[in-house]
Amino acid sequence: MNSPHLRLLRLSDAPGVLAAFKSSPEMSRQGDVTDETSACRYVERLLDPELSHRPWAVARPDDSLAGLVAVSVDEQNRNGWFWYWMNAADRGQGWMRSAATTIADWALDQGGLYRLELGHRANNPESGGVARAAGFIREGLEREKFLVNGERIDVLTYGRLATDPVPEGPRLPIVSPSAA
């Protein structure tokens, strides 16, 4: 492919996961990945069908992993916790906004979910921009929820319902059309 795209995450993405975690100290908030073994474990957990994750790779034009958009599914309530991250080298190109919009659309349509939820640190406005571009509506503030380097950080919460308006804006093509 000649453009960024989405595809299902695969075990061979573990080196890309490790590279992303090494790309920024902020990635430590996404999990404990410090070497090849922990990167493989991270991917294996996301691919474990017992854990109800639906992980999508944000792939560069050469198909290597640039980022991840995932939904952790609560089947009983048809809800999903929506989350994403990007390798620091690939940020600022708009890929995550398009990827998050595409996967939120998919989750609320083909994925069979009714509600998606997400939260981001209030001191991370770029993440809020991704959420809003993907059609999420701000629902609240969790005061001083996280402790980061000795500082209490607020978290902004968002939701998107299947009945909410579908946002405008670009989407990324999904190369693996079959759902996780």
Protein Blocks (a to p, Z undefined) as FASTA:
>chain_A
ZZdcdddddfklmmmmmmmmmmpmklmmnoccfbfklmmmmmmmmmmmklopacdddddf
kopafbdcdddddfknopacddddddfklgonlmmmmmmmmmmmmmmmmnopabdcdddd
fklmklmmmmmmnopacfbdcehkbcgehiacddddddddfkbccdeddddddfblbaZZ
